[in-house]
């Protein structure tokens, strides 16, 4: 079984660092001429998968936009997840779950069990209950060739107070990164346990040094409509830039169903120029 | 439209502070003679609702244990949520969601929209992205007579480093509580925006004073199998004890389907002695 980190690294080596968001936002569904319904979200997601397949290595469905239709939305999401994985895409379920003990294990089971209806390759998770609360989920992921992306440092201004609070000798975000690093098996070139680090976060203000983050995949939202430009990736992340997954959603998806493929290629060109 | 805080306060006044967890854990399903499946989880949830109705005011389905069966699990959860609300119970969906902007709004929409398939009365949420990231969800809740419970201070030992980190002049947990308080409309006897505060947390170590928490409903897991005894509630929470929702799951659910009603009554008696 190939570890998630190795699969992700290979996908990025083959197709670049762009991660295409699958966000069936009401505004976008309407712009695409689709119903604001589970059926519309399914159609939306499948079209993004079609356009992404063969062009990029990684997609990131945004779970909340499916969840608002309950079980029908989840059935749509299951079809989108399956289509994406069948197309050879690495799939990060952006679910931002987080709990303790057997409850957290059930979330890991939901998103990372081979053959489960919601199977993805990795899932995003919250560290507010302590990174230790994610230990069982991390072990489950590693045992199944899957990954986690733990929220560490985000770009939204209202996050700064908490994420920069000193947890011992370093900011909370750095303490999270250090604890995540300690959960992974040593030796892999890319870890299977990644971090979410917003594209416009000043890494130094969060205590996030290149040493600390070395080898950890960094899922970086905030490109496109959220403010960062893809061609800035190397400048923003320095020596860490090769392990950044630059995630863009609205700026690609607003191209509409017929413009998607071109938009994806333009984004890739900007990122990998 | 009655605000959530007022509805919760009335439910507690009528039926006491016990909140019955609905956790269809694999071990419990097996002990109850039910399949480890969405169908088993549905049956489990409906039996808990039956036993809880008329005995307590509040139930708390644990979403992860349904989510692991994907859309089928969510369909089961929808039935359980509907049955609980139809029985007049106040329903807190323990989903622990958390995101920013329109993504967070979609989670609020999923769990708090009147008539939505997953409609609950309140949902638990994460503050790692800053309480400000929850502002839209809070507004949505207040406009719809619904509530949020924001994770503030939890009992699991691995949470302490983050939750006690100084965010300005006070620990992160207290900063979260203060920001949540600021989001609510003033004047209500009980706020519609509550906090999750573990039963065995030493409130002082988290900067959580009686003044700061006054009028904020406190959802307190950690009773029963997790270590705190219900008869200690007044000692643990002091003047805040009347606004505590003492949540117990395993210690009730392990009584099995035929023992549930008695277990609930015993728990209530211990709590309200």
Interface residues (C-beta under 8 A of the other chain):
Chain A: X23 X25 X62 X64 X65 X67 X68 X69 X70 X71 X72 X73 X74 X75 X77 X78 X96 X97 X98 X99 X100 X101 X102 X103 X104 X106 X107 X109 X110 X113 X116 X117 X118 X126 X127 X128 X129 X130 X131 X132 X133 X135 X151 X154 X156 X157 X158 X159 X160 X161 X162 X163 X165 X166 X167 X168 X172 X175 X176
Chain B: X23 X25 X62 X64 X65 X67 X68 X69 X70 X71 X72 X73 X74 X75 X77 X78 X96 X97 X98 X99 X100 X101 X102 X103 X104 X106 X107 X109 X110 X113 X116 X117 X118 X126 X127 X128 X129 X130 X131 X132 X133 X135 X151 X154 X156 X157 X158 X159 X160 X161 X162 X163 X165 X166 X167 X168 X172 X175 X176
